[in-house]
Amino acid sequence: MKRVLITGAAGFLGSHLCDRFIKEGYHVIGMDNLITGDLKNIEHLFKLEHFEFYHHDVSKFVHVPGNLDYILHFASPASPIDYLKIPIQTLKVGSLGTHNLLGLAKAKNACILVASTSEVYGDPLVHPQNEDYWGNVNPVGPRGVYDEAKRFQEAMTMAYHTFHGVDTKIVRIFNTYGPRMRLNDGRVLPAFIGQALRGEDLTVFGDGSQTRSFCYVDDLVEGIYRLLLSDYHQPVNIGNPNEITISQFAEEIIKLTGTTQKVIYKPLPIDDPKQRQPDITRAKELLGWEPKVNRSEGLKITYDYFRSLSKEELYKSKHRFE
């Protein structure tokens, strides 16, 4: 049985990856320091023989006994609220954490896939964004702690591939949604649904003309799985190219939830990207991958998940470091 280490295992994406690899017949080792992750996301796996969990910060030395075939590095704060409140930890997990896991991959002769992000493109001057675009990033702006951590992570990963011959993969993840997202993590989709469920006005930052492209989590996991098993080492965009403005998206959420609340507008945060749409030509050609779940279907599943939460979960903040 092949063994895979998944860091950030108790987070939104990490927990879905744990589910997928268990389903595929792997022995899964989850690792998370639980700063932004939640054990509830993986508690259903604890009873399984082929799942184990390490409560550990990958910014510190990482040791896993036994052989490893694969490492998926998904440990990182990923929402603006998170990385603006814990900027140093965000930089450390992208740099020291990535270094530790690349070293582990080298020692174990394991293939490692690192989770990068569309944020490496910054506020893009090229649209849609393809993997050959180098980005437009402000390294000293408030978002720089996340953007530059991920850009450094990519550079470190490629260095280990070219210098040490480590089998590496880099996935650039665009906006993803689905069950297990945190309602109050600052991202637009859970923010809108949470506000609708609480009877609050929906808050749009800027004039609402900025765009995003939303990919359902099952589609994203499928793309990641295919990339891991490929022999390709350069970055690959995984996301849904179906672009929508934030104002249009707010109207979709109002229609979905049946809320009678209005949309209010607030100033756009510093360095917030005006456009975000992946060019997925590379994923289509190399992996035979493209998203299958349309937004209306995915939003209904996600809304039903959020609606199932208790009132306490709906109203309380999920941030343990406030």
TAZIGI-V199384 format. One record per pair of residues at least 12 apart in sequence whose C-alpha atoms are under 8 Angstrom apart, sorted by the first residue. I is the first residue (numbers start at 1). GAP is how many residues later the second one is. D is the distance in whole Angstrom. If there is no record, write none. Layout:
<<I;GAP;D> <I;GAP;D>>
//
This chain:
<<1;24;7> <1;25;6> <1;26;7> <2;23;8> <2;24;5> <2;25;6> <2;66;7> <2;67;6> <3;23;6> <3;24;5> <3;25;6> <3;26;7> <3;64;7> <3;65;5> <3;66;5> <3;67;7> <4;17;8> <4;22;7> <4;23;6> <4;24;5> <4;25;6> <4;64;6> <4;65;6> <4;66;5> <4;67;6> <4;68;8> <5;23;6> <5;24;5> <5;25;6> <5;26;7> <5;63;7> <5;65;6> <5;66;5> <5;67;6> <6;12;7> <6;22;7> <6;23;6> <6;24;5> <6;25;6> <6;65;6> <6;66;5> <6;67;6> <6;68;7> <7;23;6> <7;24;5> <7;25;6> <7;51;8> <7;64;8> <7;65;6> <7;66;5> <7;67;5> <7;68;5> <8;22;7> <8;23;6> <8;24;5> <8;25;8> <8;29;7> <8;65;7> <8;66;5> <8;67;4> <8;68;7> <9;21;5> <9;22;6> <9;23;6> <9;28;8> <9;33;8> <9;65;7> <9;66;8> <10;20;8> <10;21;8> <10;22;6> <10;24;7> <10;27;5> <10;28;5> <10;29;6> <10;30;8> <10;31;6> <10;32;6> <11;25;7> <11;26;4> <11;27;6> <11;30;7> <11;169;8> <12;25;7> <12;29;7> <12;167;8> <12;168;5> <12;169;5> <12;170;8> <13;61;8> <13;204;7> <13;208;8> <14;60;6> <15;26;6> <15;27;6> <16;201;8> <16;202;8> <16;205;7> <17;204;6> <18;12;7> <18;24;8> <19;26;8> <20;201;8> <22;28;8> <22;29;8> <26;24;7> <27;23;5> <27;24;6> <28;22;6> <28;23;5> <28;24;7> <29;22;6> <29;23;5> <29;24;6> <29;25;7> <30;21;7> <30;22;6> <30;23;5> <30;24;6> <31;22;6> <31;23;5> <31;24;6> <31;25;6> <31;26;8> <32;22;7> <32;23;5> <32;24;6> <32;25;6> <32;26;8> <32;43;7> <33;22;5> <33;23;5> <33;24;5> <33;25;8> <34;21;7> <35;285;7> <35;286;8> <36;41;7> <36;46;8> <36;283;7> <36;284;8> <41;139;7> <58;17;8> <58;35;7> <58;38;8> <58;39;5> <58;40;8> <58;42;7> <58;43;8> <59;33;6> <59;34;5> <59;36;8> <59;37;5> <59;38;4> <59;39;8> <59;41;7> <60;36;8> <60;37;7> <60;40;7> <61;39;6> <62;38;6> <62;39;7> <62;42;7> <63;41;8> <67;41;6> <68;37;8> <68;40;6> <68;41;8> <68;42;6> <69;39;8> <69;40;7> <69;41;5> <69;42;6> <70;35;8> <70;40;5> <70;41;5> <70;42;6> <70;43;8> <71;30;8> <71;34;7> <71;39;7> <71;40;6> <71;41;5> <71;42;6> <72;40;6> <72;41;5> <72;42;6> <72;43;8> <73;25;7> <73;28;7> <73;39;7> <73;40;6> <73;41;5> <73;42;6> <74;40;7> <74;41;5> <75;18;7> <76;14;6> <76;17;6> <76;18;7> <77;13;6> <78;68;8> <79;106;6> <79;107;6> <79;108;6> <80;63;7> <80;105;8> <80;106;6> <80;107;7> <81;104;6> <81;105;5> <82;103;7> <82;237;8> <83;60;8> <83;62;7> <83;63;7> <84;58;7> <84;59;7> <84;61;8> <85;236;8> <85;237;8> <87;58;6> <87;59;8> <88;57;8> <90;55;7> <90;56;6> <90;59;7> <91;54;6> <91;55;7> <91;57;8> <91;58;5> <92;57;8> <93;56;8> <94;55;5> <94;56;6> <94;58;7> <94;59;6> <95;54;6> <95;57;7> <95;58;6> <98;55;6> <98;58;8> <98;59;8> <99;57;7> <102;55;7> <102;58;7> <102;64;8> <105;61;7> <106;58;8> <106;60;6> <109;57;7> <110;56;8> <110;57;7> <111;55;7> <111;56;5> <111;57;6> <111;58;8> <111;117;8> <112;54;8> <112;55;6> <112;56;5> <112;57;6> <112;116;8> <113;55;6> <113;56;4> <113;57;6> <113;58;7> <113;115;6> <114;39;8> <114;40;8> <114;43;8> <114;54;8> <114;55;6> <114;56;5> <114;57;6> <115;55;6> <115;56;5> <115;57;7> <115;58;7> <116;34;6> <116;35;8> <116;37;8> <116;38;7> <116;54;6> <116;55;6> <116;56;5> <116;57;6> <117;33;7> <117;54;7> <117;55;4> <117;56;4> <117;57;6> <118;54;6> <118;55;6> <118;56;5> <118;57;8> <118;119;8> <118;158;8> <118;160;8> <119;27;8> <119;28;6> <120;14;8> <120;15;6> <120;17;7> <120;27;5> <120;28;7> <120;30;7> <120;31;6> <121;12;7> <121;13;6> <121;14;4> <121;15;6> <121;16;7> <122;13;6> <122;14;5> <122;15;4> <122;16;7> <122;25;7> <122;149;8> <122;151;6> <123;12;7> <123;13;6> <123;14;7> <123;148;7> <123;149;7> <123;150;4> <123;151;6> <123;152;7> <124;12;6> <124;149;7> <124;150;8> <124;151;7> <124;152;8> <127;148;7> <127;149;8> <127;150;7> <128;148;7> <128;149;5> <128;150;6> <128;151;6> <129;147;7> <129;148;6> <129;149;5> <129;150;5> <130;107;7> <130;148;6> <130;149;5> <130;150;7> <131;104;6> <131;105;7> <131;106;7> <131;148;8> <138;133;7> <141;129;8> <141;130;7> <142;128;7> <142;129;8> <143;128;7> <154;16;7> <157;13;8> <167;66;8> <168;65;6> <169;58;7> <169;59;7> <169;63;7> <169;64;5> <169;65;7> <169;66;7> <170;63;7> <170;64;6> <170;65;5> <170;66;6> <171;53;7> <171;56;8> <171;64;6> <171;65;5> <171;66;6> <171;67;7> <172;63;7> <172;64;6> <172;65;5> <172;66;6> <173;47;8> <173;64;6> <173;65;5> <173;66;6> <174;39;7> <174;40;7> <174;41;7> <174;63;7> <174;64;6> <174;65;5> <174;66;8> <174;102;8> <174;103;8> <174;104;7> <175;37;7> <175;38;6> <175;39;5> <175;40;6> <175;64;7> <176;38;6> <176;39;5> <176;40;6> <176;41;6> <176;44;7> <176;63;7> <177;12;7> <177;37;7> <177;38;6> <177;39;5> <177;40;6> <177;125;8> <178;38;6> <178;39;6> <178;120;7> <178;121;8> <178;123;7> <178;124;5> <179;122;7> <179;123;5> <179;126;6> <179;127;7> <180;125;8> <182;136;7> <183;123;8> <183;131;7> <183;135;8> <184;133;6> <184;134;6> <185;133;7> <192;58;7> <192;61;7> <193;60;7> <193;64;8> <193;110;7> <193;113;8> <194;112;8> <194;120;7> <196;57;8> <196;58;7> <196;61;7> <196;63;6> <196;65;7> <197;60;8> <197;62;8> <197;110;7> <197;117;8> <198;116;7> <198;117;8> <199;60;7> <199;61;8> <199;62;7> <200;61;6> <201;60;5> <201;61;5> <201;62;6> <201;63;6> <202;48;7> <202;59;7> <202;60;6> <202;61;5> <202;62;6> <203;60;6> <203;61;5> <203;62;6> <203;63;7> <204;42;7> <204;43;7> <204;46;8> <204;59;7> <204;60;6> <204;61;5> <204;62;6> <205;60;6> <205;61;5> <205;62;5> <205;63;5> <205;64;7> <206;59;6> <206;60;6> <206;61;5> <206;62;4> <206;63;8> <207;40;8> <207;58;7> <207;61;8> <208;37;6> <208;38;5> <208;39;5> <208;40;8> <208;57;8> <209;36;5> <209;37;6> <209;38;7> <209;65;8> <210;35;5> <210;36;6> <210;63;8> <210;64;5> <210;65;6> <211;32;6> <211;33;5> <211;34;4> <211;35;6> <211;63;6> <211;64;5> <211;65;6> <211;66;8> <212;31;6> <212;32;6> <212;33;6> <212;34;7> <212;63;6> <212;64;5> <212;65;6> <213;26;7> <213;27;6> <213;28;6> <213;29;6> <213;30;5> <213;31;6> <213;63;6> <213;64;6> <213;65;8> <214;25;7> <214;26;6> <214;27;8> <214;28;7> <214;29;8> <214;81;7> <215;24;5> <215;25;5> <215;76;7> <215;80;8> <216;75;8> <216;77;6> <216;78;8> <216;79;7> <216;82;6> <219;71;8> <219;72;5> <219;73;7> <219;74;7> <220;18;6> <220;19;7> <220;71;8> <222;67;8> <223;15;6> <223;60;8> <223;64;8> <223;66;6> <223;67;8> <224;14;8> <226;61;6> <226;63;8> <227;60;7> <230;57;7> <236;44;8> <236;46;7> <236;47;6> <237;41;6> <237;42;7> <237;43;6> <237;45;7> <237;46;7> <238;40;7> <238;42;7> <238;45;7> <239;39;6> <239;41;7> <239;52;7> <240;37;8> <240;38;7> <240;40;8> <240;50;8> <240;51;6> <241;36;5> <241;37;5> <241;38;7> <241;39;7> <242;35;7> <243;33;8> <243;34;6> <250;13;7> <256;44;7> <257;46;8>>
//
